[in-house]
Amino acid sequence: MSDVRCVDCSKFSLQEDKGAALIGHGKCAEEKLPHVRYKALLKKQCKAYSPAIEQQADARVEWLRKQGIV
């Protein structure tokens, strides 16, 4: 299993929690606990990873860049 970033996953969302998104965190659709958020850009191993379409991942990174997070 290789290292992946949540921001590149189809199961990751910055839109479900705007407050968390403003500090670079988002919600995973696979997470059972409702208040857990993950760092968008941190590389880690994940069994649930499913690649998002490239345009979606690029748009997320661009939004994070505009917020001054990247």
Distance bins in CASP14 RR format, pairs under 12 A and 6 or more apart:
PFRMAT RR
TARGET T0000
AUTHOR 0000-0000-0000
RMODE 2
METHOD distances of the structure
MODEL  1
1 43 0 0 0 0 0 1 0 0 0 0 0
1 44 0 0 0 0 1 0 0 0 0 0 0
1 45 1 0 1 0 0 0 0 0 0 0 0
1 46 1 0 0 1 0 0 0 0 0 0 0
1 47 1 0 0 1 0 0 0 0 0 0 0
1 48 0 0 0 0 0 1 0 0 0 0 0
1 49 0 0 0 0 1 0 0 0 0 0 0
2 8 0 0 0 0 0 1 0 0 0 0 0
2 43 0 0 0 0 1 0 0 0 0 0 0
2 44 0 0 0 0 0 1 0 0 0 0 0
2 45 1 0 0 1 0 0 0 0 0 0 0
2 46 0 0 0 0 1 0 0 0 0 0 0
2 47 0 0 0 0 0 1 0 0 0 0 0
2 49 0 0 0 0 1 0 0 0 0 0 0
2 51 0 0 0 0 0 1 0 0 0 0 0
3 41 0 0 0 0 0 1 0 0 0 0 0
3 42 0 0 0 0 1 0 0 0 0 0 0
3 43 1 0 1 0 0 0 0 0 0 0 0
3 44 1 0 0 1 0 0 0 0 0 0 0
3 45 1 0 0 1 0 0 0 0 0 0 0
3 46 0 0 0 0 1 0 0 0 0 0 0
3 49 0 0 0 0 1 0 0 0 0 0 0
4 10 0 0 0 0 0 1 0 0 0 0 0
4 11 0 0 0 0 0 1 0 0 0 0 0
4 12 0 0 0 0 0 1 0 0 0 0 0
4 28 0 0 0 0 0 1 0 0 0 0 0
4 38 0 0 0 0 0 1 0 0 0 0 0
4 40 0 0 0 0 0 1 0 0 0 0 0
4 41 0 0 0 0 0 1 0 0 0 0 0
4 42 0 0 0 0 1 0 0 0 0 0 0
4 43 1 0 0 1 0 0 0 0 0 0 0
4 44 1 0 0 1 0 0 0 0 0 0 0
4 45 1 0 0 1 0 0 0 0 0 0 0
4 46 1 0 1 0 0 0 0 0 0 0 0
4 47 0 0 0 0 0 1 0 0 0 0 0
4 48 0 0 0 0 1 0 0 0 0 0 0
4 49 1 0 1 0 0 0 0 0 0 0 0
4 50 0 0 0 0 1 0 0 0 0 0 0
4 51 0 0 0 0 1 0 0 0 0 0 0
4 52 0 0 0 0 0 1 0 0 0 0 0
4 57 0 0 0 0 0 1 0 0 0 0 0
5 12 0 0 0 0 1 0 0 0 0 0 0
5 24 0 0 0 0 0 1 0 0 0 0 0
5 26 0 0 0 0 0 1 0 0 0 0 0
5 38 0 0 0 0 1 0 0 0 0 0 0
5 39 0 0 0 0 1 0 0 0 0 0 0
5 40 1 0 0 1 0 0 0 0 0 0 0
5 41 1 0 1 0 0 0 0 0 0 0 0
5 42 1 0 0 1 0 0 0 0 0 0 0
5 43 1 0 1 0 0 0 0 0 0 0 0
5 44 1 0 0 1 0 0 0 0 0 0 0
5 45 0 0 0 0 0 1 0 0 0 0 0
5 46 0 0 0 0 1 0 0 0 0 0 0
5 49 0 0 0 0 1 0 0 0 0 0 0
5 51 0 0 0 0 0 1 0 0 0 0 0
5 52 0 0 0 0 0 1 0 0 0 0 0
5 57 0 0 0 0 1 0 0 0 0 0 0
5 60 0 0 0 0 1 0 0 0 0 0 0
5 61 0 0 0 0 1 0 0 0 0 0 0
5 64 0 0 0 0 0 1 0 0 0 0 0
5 70 0 0 0 0 0 1 0 0 0 0 0
6 12 1 0 1 0 0 0 0 0 0 0 0
6 13 0 0 0 0 1 0 0 0 0 0 0
6 14 0 0 0 0 1 0 0 0 0 0 0
6 20 0 0 0 0 0 1 0 0 0 0 0
6 21 0 0 0 0 0 1 0 0 0 0 0
6 24 0 0 0 0 1 0 0 0 0 0 0
6 25 0 0 0 0 1 0 0 0 0 0 0
6 26 1 0 0 1 0 0 0 0 0 0 0
6 27 0 0 0 0 1 0 0 0 0 0 0
6 28 1 0 0 1 0 0 0 0 0 0 0
6 29 0 0 0 0 0 1 0 0 0 0 0
6 30 0 0 0 0 0 1 0 0 0 0 0
6 31 0 0 0 0 0 1 0 0 0 0 0
6 36 0 0 0 0 0 1 0 0 0 0 0
6 37 0 0 0 0 1 0 0 0 0 0 0
6 38 1 0 1 0 0 0 0 0 0 0 0
6 39 1 0 0 1 0 0 0 0 0 0 0
6 40 1 0 1 0 0 0 0 0 0 0 0
6 41 1 0 0 1 0 0 0 0 0 0 0
6 42 1 0 0 1 0 0 0 0 0 0 0
6 43 0 0 0 0 1 0 0 0 0 0 0
6 44 1 0 0 1 0 0 0 0 0 0 0
6 45 0 0 0 0 0 1 0 0 0 0 0
6 46 1 0 0 1 0 0 0 0 0 0 0
6 48 0 0 0 0 0 1 0 0 0 0 0
6 49 0 0 0 0 1 0 0 0 0 0 0
6 50 0 0 0 0 0 1 0 0 0 0 0
6 51 0 0 0 0 0 1 0 0 0 0 0
6 52 0 0 0 0 1 0 0 0 0 0 0
6 57 0 0 0 0 0 1 0 0 0 0 0
6 60 0 0 0 0 1 0 0 0 0 0 0
6 61 0 0 0 0 0 1 0 0 0 0 0
6 64 0 0 0 0 0 1 0 0 0 0 0
7 13 0 0 0 0 0 1 0 0 0 0 0
7 14 1 0 0 1 0 0 0 0 0 0 0
7 21 0 0 0 0 0 1 0 0 0 0 0
7 24 0 0 0 0 1 0 0 0 0 0 0
7 25 0 0 0 0 0 1 0 0 0 0 0
7 26 0 0 0 0 1 0 0 0 0 0 0
7 28 0 0 0 0 0 1 0 0 0 0 0
7 38 0 0 0 0 1 0 0 0 0 0 0
7 39 0 0 0 0 1 0 0 0 0 0 0
7 40 1 0 1 0 0 0 0 0 0 0 0
7 41 1 0 1 0 0 0 0 0 0 0 0
7 42 0 0 0 0 1 0 0 0 0 0 0
7 43 0 0 0 0 0 1 0 0 0 0 0
7 44 0 0 0 0 0 1 0 0 0 0 0
7 46 0 0 0 0 0 1 0 0 0 0 0
7 49 0 0 0 0 0 1 0 0 0 0 0
7 51 0 0 0 0 0 1 0 0 0 0 0
7 52 0 0 0 0 1 0 0 0 0 0 0
7 54 0 0 0 0 0 1 0 0 0 0 0
7 56 0 0 0 0 1 0 0 0 0 0 0
7 57 1 0 0 1 0 0 0 0 0 0 0
7 58 0 0 0 0 1 0 0 0 0 0 0
7 59 0 0 0 0 1 0 0 0 0 0 0
7 60 1 0 1 0 0 0 0 0 0 0 0
7 61 1 0 0 1 0 0 0 0 0 0 0
7 62 0 0 0 0 0 1 0 0 0 0 0
7 63 0 0 0 0 1 0 0 0 0 0 0
7 64 1 0 0 1 0 0 0 0 0 0 0
7 65 0 0 0 0 0 1 0 0 0 0 0
7 69 0 0 0 0 0 1 0 0 0 0 0
7 70 0 0 0 0 1 0 0 0 0 0 0
8 40 0 0 0 0 1 0 0 0 0 0 0
8 41 0 0 0 0 1 0 0 0 0 0 0
8 42 0 0 0 0 0 1 0 0 0 0 0
8 43 0 0 0 0 1 0 0 0 0 0 0
8 44 0 0 0 0 0 1 0 0 0 0 0
8 46 0 0 0 0 0 1 0 0 0 0 0
8 49 0 0 0 0 1 0 0 0 0 0 0
8 50 0 0 0 0 1 0 0 0 0 0 0
8 51 1 0 0 1 0 0 0 0 0 0 0
8 52 1 0 1 0 0 0 0 0 0 0 0
8 53 0 0 0 0 0 1 0 0 0 0 0
8 54 0 0 0 0 1 0 0 0 0 0 0
8 55 0 0 0 0 0 1 0 0 0 0 0
8 56 0 0 0 0 1 0 0 0 0 0 0
8 57 1 0 1 0 0 0 0 0 0 0 0
8 58 0 0 0 0 1 0 0 0 0 0 0
8 59 0 0 0 0 0 1 0 0 0 0 0
8 60 0 0 0 0 1 0 0 0 0 0 0
8 61 0 0 0 0 1 0 0 0 0 0 0
9 26 0 0 0 0 0 1 0 0 0 0 0
9 27 0 0 0 0 0 1 0 0 0 0 0
9 28 1 0 0 1 0 0 0 0 0 0 0
9 29 0 0 0 0 1 0 0 0 0 0 0
9 30 0 0 0 0 1 0 0 0 0 0 0
9 31 0 0 0 0 0 1 0 0 0 0 0
9 38 0 0 0 0 1 0 0 0 0 0 0
9 40 0 0 0 0 1 0 0 0 0 0 0
9 41 0 0 0 0 0 1 0 0 0 0 0
9 43 0 0 0 0 0 1 0 0 0 0 0
9 44 0 0 0 0 0 1 0 0 0 0 0
9 46 1 0 0 1 0 0 0 0 0 0 0
9 47 0 0 0 0 0 1 0 0 0 0 0
9 48 1 0 0 1 0 0 0 0 0 0 0
9 49 1 0 1 0 0 0 0 0 0 0 0
9 50 1 0 0 1 0 0 0 0 0 0 0
9 51 1 0 0 1 0 0 0 0 0 0 0
9 52 1 0 1 0 0 0 0 0 0 0 0
9 53 0 0 0 0 0 1 0 0 0 0 0
9 56 0 0 0 0 1 0 0 0 0 0 0
9 57 0 0 0 0 1 0 0 0 0 0 0
9 60 0 0 0 0 1 0 0 0 0 0 0
10 28 0 0 0 0 0 1 0 0 0 0 0
10 29 0 0 0 0 1 0 0 0 0 0 0
10 30 0 0 0 0 0 1 0 0 0 0 0
10 46 0 0 0 0 0 1 0 0 0 0 0
10 48 0 0 0 0 0 1 0 0 0 0 0
10 49 0 0 0 0 1 0 0 0 0 0 0
10 50 1 0 1 0 0 0 0 0 0 0 0
10 51 1 0 0 1 0 0 0 0 0 0 0
10 52 1 0 1 0 0 0 0 0 0 0 0
10 53 1 0 0 1 0 0 0 0 0 0 0
10 54 0 0 0 0 0 1 0 0 0 0 0
10 55 0 0 0 0 0 1 0 0 0 0 0
10 56 1 0 0 1 0 0 0 0 0 0 0
10 57 0 0 0 0 1 0 0 0 0 0 0
10 60 0 0 0 0 0 1 0 0 0 0 0
11 26 0 0 0 0 0 1 0 0 0 0 0
11 27 0 0 0 0 1 0 0 0 0 0 0
11 28 1 0 1 0 0 0 0 0 0 0 0
11 29 1 0 1 0 0 0 0 0 0 0 0
11 30 1 0 1 0 0 0 0 0 0 0 0
11 31 0 0 0 0 1 0 0 0 0 0 0
11 38 0 0 0 0 0 1 0 0 0 0 0
11 46 0 0 0 0 1 0 0 0 0 0 0
11 47 0 0 0 0 0 1 0 0 0 0 0
11 48 1 0 0 1 0 0 0 0 0 0 0
11 49 1 0 0 1 0 0 0 0 0 0 0
11 50 1 0 1 0 0 0 0 0 0 0 0
11 51 0 0 0 0 0 1 0 0 0 0 0
11 52 0 0 0 0 1 0 0 0 0 0 0
11 56 0 0 0 0 0 1 0 0 0 0 0
12 20 0 0 0 0 0 1 0 0 0 0 0
12 21 0 0 0 0 0 1 0 0 0 0 0
12 24 0 0 0 0 0 1 0 0 0 0 0
12 25 0 0 0 0 0 1 0 0 0 0 0
12 26 1 0 0 1 0 0 0 0 0 0 0
12 27 1 0 0 1 0 0 0 0 0 0 0
12 28 1 0 1 0 0 0 0 0 0 0 0
12 29 1 0 0 1 0 0 0 0 0 0 0
12 30 0 0 0 0 1 0 0 0 0 0 0
12 31 0 0 0 0 1 0 0 0 0 0 0
12 37 0 0 0 0 0 1 0 0 0 0 0
12 38 1 0 0 1 0 0 0 0 0 0 0
12 39 0 0 0 0 0 1 0 0 0 0 0
12 40 1 0 0 1 0 0 0 0 0 0 0
12 41 0 0 0 0 0 1 0 0 0 0 0
12 42 0 0 0 0 0 1 0 0 0 0 0
12 44 0 0 0 0 0 1 0 0 0 0 0
12 46 0 0 0 0 1 0 0 0 0 0 0
12 48 0 0 0 0 1 0 0 0 0 0 0
12 49 0 0 0 0 1 0 0 0 0 0 0
12 50 0 0 0 0 1 0 0 0 0 0 0
12 51 0 0 0 0 0 1 0 0 0 0 0
12 52 1 0 0 1 0 0 0 0 0 0 0
12 56 0 0 0 0 1 0 0 0 0 0 0
12 57 0 0 0 0 1 0 0 0 0 0 0
12 60 1 0 0 1 0 0 0 0 0 0 0
12 61 0 0 0 0 0 1 0 0 0 0 0
12 64 0 0 0 0 0 1 0 0 0 0 0
13 20 0 0 0 0 1 0 0 0 0 0 0
13 21 0 0 0 0 1 0 0 0 0 0 0
13 25 0 0 0 0 0 1 0 0 0 0 0
13 26 1 0 0 1 0 0 0 0 0 0 0
13 27 1 0 1 0 0 0 0 0 0 0 0
13 28 1 0 0 1 0 0 0 0 0 0 0
13 29 1 0 0 1 0 0 0 0 0 0 0
13 30 0 0 0 0 0 1 0 0 0 0 0
13 31 0 0 0 0 0 1 0 0 0 0 0
13 37 0 0 0 0 0 1 0 0 0 0 0
13 38 0 0 0 0 0 1 0 0 0 0 0
13 40 0 0 0 0 0 1 0 0 0 0 0
13 52 0 0 0 0 0 1 0 0 0 0 0
13 56 0 0 0 0 0 1 0 0 0 0 0
13 60 0 0 0 0 1 0 0 0 0 0 0
13 63 0 0 0 0 0 1 0 0 0 0 0
14 20 1 0 0 1 0 0 0 0 0 0 0
14 21 1 0 1 0 0 0 0 0 0 0 0
14 22 0 0 0 0 1 0 0 0 0 0 0
14 23 0 0 0 0 0 1 0 0 0 0 0
14 24 1 0 0 1 0 0 0 0 0 0 0
14 25 0 0 0 0 1 0 0 0 0 0 0
14 26 1 0 1 0 0 0 0 0 0 0 0
14 27 0 0 0 0 1 0 0 0 0 0 0
14 28 0 0 0 0 0 1 0 0 0 0 0
14 37 0 0 0 0 1 0 0 0 0 0 0
14 38 0 0 0 0 0 1 0 0 0 0 0
14 39 0 0 0 0 0 1 0 0 0 0 0
14 40 1 0 0 1 0 0 0 0 0 0 0
14 41 0 0 0 0 0 1 0 0 0 0 0
14 52 0 0 0 0 0 1 0 0 0 0 0
14 56 0 0 0 0 0 1 0 0 0 0 0
14 57 0 0 0 0 0 1 0 0 0 0 0
14 59 0 0 0 0 1 0 0 0 0 0 0
14 60 1 0 1 0 0 0 0 0 0 0 0
14 61 0 0 0 0 0 1 0 0 0 0 0
14 62 0 0 0 0 0 1 0 0 0 0 0
14 63 1 0 0 1 0 0 0 0 0 0 0
14 64 1 0 0 1 0 0 0 0 0 0 0
14 66 0 0 0 0 0 1 0 0 0 0 0
14 67 0 0 0 0 1 0 0 0 0 0 0
14 69 0 0 0 0 0 1 0 0 0 0 0
15 21 1 0 0 1 0 0 0 0 0 0 0
15 22 0 0 0 0 0 1 0 0 0 0 0
15 26 0 0 0 0 1 0 0 0 0 0 0
15 27 0 0 0 0 1 0 0 0 0 0 0
15 29 0 0 0 0 0 1 0 0 0 0 0
15 40 0 0 0 0 0 1 0 0 0 0 0
15 56 0 0 0 0 0 1 0 0 0 0 0
15 59 0 0 0 0 0 1 0 0 0 0 0
15 60 0 0 0 0 1 0 0 0 0 0 0
15 63 0 0 0 0 1 0 0 0 0 0 0
16 25 0 0 0 0 0 1 0 0 0 0 0
16 26 1 0 0 1 0 0 0 0 0 0 0
16 27 1 0 1 0 0 0 0 0 0 0 0
16 28 0 0 0 0 1 0 0 0 0 0 0
16 29 0 0 0 0 1 0 0 0 0 0 0
16 31 0 0 0 0 0 1 0 0 0 0 0
16 34 0 0 0 0 0 1 0 0 0 0 0
16 35 0 0 0 0 0 1 0 0 0 0 0
16 36 0 0 0 0 0 1 0 0 0 0 0
16 37 0 0 0 0 1 0 0 0 0 0 0
16 38 0 0 0 0 0 1 0 0 0 0 0
17 23 0 0 0 0 0 1 0 0 0 0 0
17 24 0 0 0 0 0 1 0 0 0 0 0
17 25 1 0 0 1 0 0 0 0 0 0 0
17 26 1 0 0 1 0 0 0 0 0 0 0
17 27 1 0 1 0 0 0 0 0 0 0 0
17 28 0 0 0 0 0 1 0 0 0 0 0
17 31 0 0 0 0 0 1 0 0 0 0 0
17 34 0 0 0 0 0 1 0 0 0 0 0
17 35 0 0 0 0 1 0 0 0 0 0 0
17 36 0 0 0 0 0 1 0 0 0 0 0
17 37 1 0 0 1 0 0 0 0 0 0 0
17 38 0 0 0 0 0 1 0 0 0 0 0
17 40 0 0 0 0 0 1 0 0 0 0 0
18 24 0 0 0 0 0 1 0 0 0 0 0
18 25 0 0 0 0 0 1 0 0 0 0 0
18 26 0 0 0 0 1 0 0 0 0 0 0
18 27 0 0 0 0 0 1 0 0 0 0 0
18 37 0 0 0 0 0 1 0 0 0 0 0
18 63 0 0 0 0 0 1 0 0 0 0 0
18 67 0 0 0 0 0 1 0 0 0 0 0
19 25 0 0 0 0 1 0 0 0 0 0 0
19 26 0 0 0 0 1 0 0 0 0 0 0
19 27 0 0 0 0 0 1 0 0 0 0 0
19 37 0 0 0 0 1 0 0 0 0 0 0
19 67 0 0 0 0 0 1 0 0 0 0 0
20 26 1 0 1 0 0 0 0 0 0 0 0
20 27 1 0 0 1 0 0 0 0 0 0 0
20 28 0 0 0 0 0 1 0 0 0 0 0
20 35 0 0 0 0 1 0 0 0 0 0 0
20 36 0 0 0 0 1 0 0 0 0 0 0
20 37 1 0 1 0 0 0 0 0 0 0 0
20 38 0 0 0 0 1 0 0 0 0 0 0
20 39 0 0 0 0 1 0 0 0 0 0 0
20 40 0 0 0 0 1 0 0 0 0 0 0
20 67 0 0 0 0 0 1 0 0 0 0 0
20 69 0 0 0 0 0 1 0 0 0 0 0
21 27 0 0 0 0 1 0 0 0 0 0 0
21 37 0 0 0 0 1 0 0 0 0 0 0
21 38 0 0 0 0 0 1 0 0 0 0 0
21 39 0 0 0 0 0 1 0 0 0 0 0
21 40 0 0 0 0 1 0 0 0 0 0 0
21 60 0 0 0 0 1 0 0 0 0 0 0
21 63 0 0 0 0 1 0 0 0 0 0 0
21 64 0 0 0 0 1 0 0 0 0 0 0
21 66 0 0 0 0 0 1 0 0 0 0 0
21 67 1 0 0 1 0 0 0 0 0 0 0
21 68 0 0 0 0 0 1 0 0 0 0 0
21 69 0 0 0 0 1 0 0 0 0 0 0
22 37 0 0 0 0 0 1 0 0 0 0 0
22 40 0 0 0 0 0 1 0 0 0 0 0
22 63 0 0 0 0 0 1 0 0 0 0 0
22 64 0 0 0 0 1 0 0 0 0 0 0
22 66 0 0 0 0 0 1 0 0 0 0 0
22 67 1 0 0 1 0 0 0 0 0 0 0
22 68 0 0 0 0 1 0 0 0 0 0 0
22 69 0 0 0 0 1 0 0 0 0 0 0
23 37 0 0 0 0 1 0 0 0 0 0 0
23 38 0 0 0 0 0 1 0 0 0 0 0
23 39 0 0 0 0 1 0 0 0 0 0 0
23 40 0 0 0 0 1 0 0 0 0 0 0
23 41 0 0 0 0 0 1 0 0 0 0 0
23 64 0 0 0 0 0 1 0 0 0 0 0
23 67 0 0 0 0 1 0 0 0 0 0 0
23 68 0 0 0 0 0 1 0 0 0 0 0
23 69 1 0 0 1 0 0 0 0 0 0 0
24 37 0 0 0 0 1 0 0 0 0 0 0
24 38 0 0 0 0 1 0 0 0 0 0 0
24 39 1 0 0 1 0 0 0 0 0 0 0
24 40 1 0 1 0 0 0 0 0 0 0 0
24 41 1 0 0 1 0 0 0 0 0 0 0
24 42 0 0 0 0 1 0 0 0 0 0 0
24 60 0 0 0 0 1 0 0 0 0 0 0
24 61 0 0 0 0 0 1 0 0 0 0 0
24 63 0 0 0 0 1 0 0 0 0 0 0
24 64 1 0 0 1 0 0 0 0 0 0 0
24 65 0 0 0 0 0 1 0 0 0 0 0
24 67 1 0 0 1 0 0 0 0 0 0 0
24 68 0 0 0 0 1 0 0 0 0 0 0
24 69 1 0 1 0 0 0 0 0 0 0 0
24 70 0 0 0 0 1 0 0 0 0 0 0
25 31 0 0 0 0 0 1 0 0 0 0 0
25 35 0 0 0 0 0 1 0 0 0 0 0
25 36 0 0 0 0 1 0 0 0 0 0 0
25 37 1 1 0 0 0 0 0 0 0 0 0
25 38 1 0 0 1 0 0 0 0 0 0 0
25 39 1 0 1 0 0 0 0 0 0 0 0
25 40 1 0 0 1 0 0 0 0 0 0 0
25 41 0 0 0 0 1 0 0 0 0 0 0
25 42 0 0 0 0 1 0 0 0 0 0 0
25 64 0 0 0 0 0 1 0 0 0 0 0
25 67 0 0 0 0 0 1 0 0 0 0 0
25 69 0 0 0 0 1 0 0 0 0 0 0
26 35 0 0 0 0 0 1 0 0 0 0 0
26 36 0 0 0 0 1 0 0 0 0 0 0
26 37 1 0 1 0 0 0 0 0 0 0 0
26 38 1 0 1 0 0 0 0 0 0 0 0
26 39 0 0 0 0 1 0 0 0 0 0 0
26 40 1 0 0 1 0 0 0 0 0 0 0
26 41 0 0 0 0 0 1 0 0 0 0 0
26 42 0 0 0 0 0 1 0 0 0 0 0
26 60 0 0 0 0 1 0 0 0 0 0 0
26 63 0 0 0 0 0 1 0 0 0 0 0
26 64 0 0 0 0 0 1 0 0 0 0 0
26 69 0 0 0 0 0 1 0 0 0 0 0
27 33 0 0 0 0 0 1 0 0 0 0 0
27 34 0 0 0 0 1 0 0 0 0 0 0
27 35 0 0 0 0 1 0 0 0 0 0 0
27 36 1 0 0 1 0 0 0 0 0 0 0
27 37 1 0 1 0 0 0 0 0 0 0 0
27 38 1 0 0 1 0 0 0 0 0 0 0
27 39 0 0 0 0 0 1 0 0 0 0 0
27 40 0 0 0 0 0 1 0 0 0 0 0
28 34 0 0 0 0 0 1 0 0 0 0 0
28 36 1 0 0 1 0 0 0 0 0 0 0
28 37 0 0 0 0 1 0 0 0 0 0 0
28 38 1 0 1 0 0 0 0 0 0 0 0
28 39 0 0 0 0 0 1 0 0 0 0 0
28 40 0 0 0 0 0 1 0 0 0 0 0
28 44 0 0 0 0 0 1 0 0 0 0 0
28 46 0 0 0 0 1 0 0 0 0 0 0
28 47 0 0 0 0 0 1 0 0 0 0 0
28 48 1 0 0 1 0 0 0 0 0 0 0
28 49 0 0 0 0 1 0 0 0 0 0 0
28 50 0 0 0 0 0 1 0 0 0 0 0
29 36 0 0 0 0 0 1 0 0 0 0 0
29 38 0 0 0 0 0 1 0 0 0 0 0
29 48 0 0 0 0 1 0 0 0 0 0 0
29 49 0 0 0 0 0 1 0 0 0 0 0
29 50 0 0 0 0 1 0 0 0 0 0 0
29 52 0 0 0 0 0 1 0 0 0 0 0
30 36 0 0 0 0 0 1 0 0 0 0 0
30 38 0 0 0 0 0 1 0 0 0 0 0
30 46 0 0 0 0 1 0 0 0 0 0 0
30 47 0 0 0 0 1 0 0 0 0 0 0
30 48 1 0 1 0 0 0 0 0 0 0 0
30 49 0 0 0 0 1 0 0 0 0 0 0
30 50 0 0 0 0 1 0 0 0 0 0 0
31 37 0 0 0 0 1 0 0 0 0 0 0
31 38 1 0 0 1 0 0 0 0 0 0 0
31 46 0 0 0 0 0 1 0 0 0 0 0
31 48 0 0 0 0 1 0 0 0 0 0 0
32 48 0 0 0 0 0 1 0 0 0 0 0
38 44 0 0 0 0 1 0 0 0 0 0 0
38 46 0 0 0 0 1 0 0 0 0 0 0
38 48 0 0 0 0 0 1 0 0 0 0 0
38 49 0 0 0 0 0 1 0 0 0 0 0
39 64 0 0 0 0 0 1 0 0 0 0 0
39 69 0 0 0 0 1 0 0 0 0 0 0
39 70 0 0 0 0 0 1 0 0 0 0 0
40 52 0 0 0 0 0 1 0 0 0 0 0
40 57 0 0 0 0 0 1 0 0 0 0 0
40 60 1 0 0 1 0 0 0 0 0 0 0
40 61 0 0 0 0 1 0 0 0 0 0 0
40 63 0 0 0 0 1 0 0 0 0 0 0
40 64 1 0 0 1 0 0 0 0 0 0 0
40 65 0 0 0 0 0 1 0 0 0 0 0
40 67 0 0 0 0 0 1 0 0 0 0 0
40 69 1 0 0 1 0 0 0 0 0 0 0
40 70 0 0 0 0 1 0 0 0 0 0 0
41 57 0 0 0 0 0 1 0 0 0 0 0
41 60 0 0 0 0 1 0 0 0 0 0 0
41 61 1 0 0 1 0 0 0 0 0 0 0
41 63 0 0 0 0 0 1 0 0 0 0 0
41 64 1 0 0 1 0 0 0 0 0 0 0
41 65 0 0 0 0 0 1 0 0 0 0 0
41 67 0 0 0 0 0 1 0 0 0 0 0
41 68 0 0 0 0 0 1 0 0 0 0 0
41 69 1 0 0 1 0 0 0 0 0 0 0
41 70 1 0 0 1 0 0 0 0 0 0 0
42 69 0 0 0 0 0 1 0 0 0 0 0
43 49 0 0 0 0 0 1 0 0 0 0 0
49 57 0 0 0 0 0 1 0 0 0 0 0
50 56 0 0 0 0 0 1 0 0 0 0 0
50 57 0 0 0 0 0 1 0 0 0 0 0
51 57 1 0 0 1 0 0 0 0 0 0 0
52 58 0 0 0 0 1 0 0 0 0 0 0
52 59 0 0 0 0 1 0 0 0 0 0 0
52 60 1 0 0 1 0 0 0 0 0 0 0
52 61 0 0 0 0 0 1 0 0 0 0 0
53 59 0 0 0 0 1 0 0 0 0 0 0
53 60 0 0 0 0 0 1 0 0 0 0 0
54 60 0 0 0 0 0 1 0 0 0 0 0
54 61 0 0 0 0 0 1 0 0 0 0 0
55 61 0 0 0 0 0 1 0 0 0 0 0
55 62 0 0 0 0 0 1 0 0 0 0 0
56 62 0 0 0 0 0 1 0 0 0 0 0
56 63 0 0 0 0 0 1 0 0 0 0 0
57 63 0 0 0 0 0 1 0 0 0 0 0
57 64 0 0 0 0 0 1 0 0 0 0 0
58 64 0 0 0 0 0 1 0 0 0 0 0
58 65 0 0 0 0 0 1 0 0 0 0 0
58 70 0 0 0 0 0 1 0 0 0 0 0
59 65 0 0 0 0 0 1 0 0 0 0 0
59 66 0 0 0 0 0 1 0 0 0 0 0
60 66 0 0 0 0 0 1 0 0 0 0 0
60 67 0 0 0 0 0 1 0 0 0 0 0
60 69 0 0 0 0 0 1 0 0 0 0 0
60 70 0 0 0 0 0 1 0 0 0 0 0
61 67 0 0 0 0 0 1 0 0 0 0 0
61 68 0 0 0 0 0 1 0 0 0 0 0
61 69 0 0 0 0 1 0 0 0 0 0 0
61 70 1 0 0 1 0 0 0 0 0 0 0
62 68 0 0 0 0 0 1 0 0 0 0 0
62 69 0 0 0 0 0 1 0 0 0 0 0
62 70 0 0 0 0 1 0 0 0 0 0 0
63 69 0 0 0 0 1 0 0 0 0 0 0
63 70 0 0 0 0 1 0 0 0 0 0 0
64 70 1 0 1 0 0 0 0 0 0 0 0
END
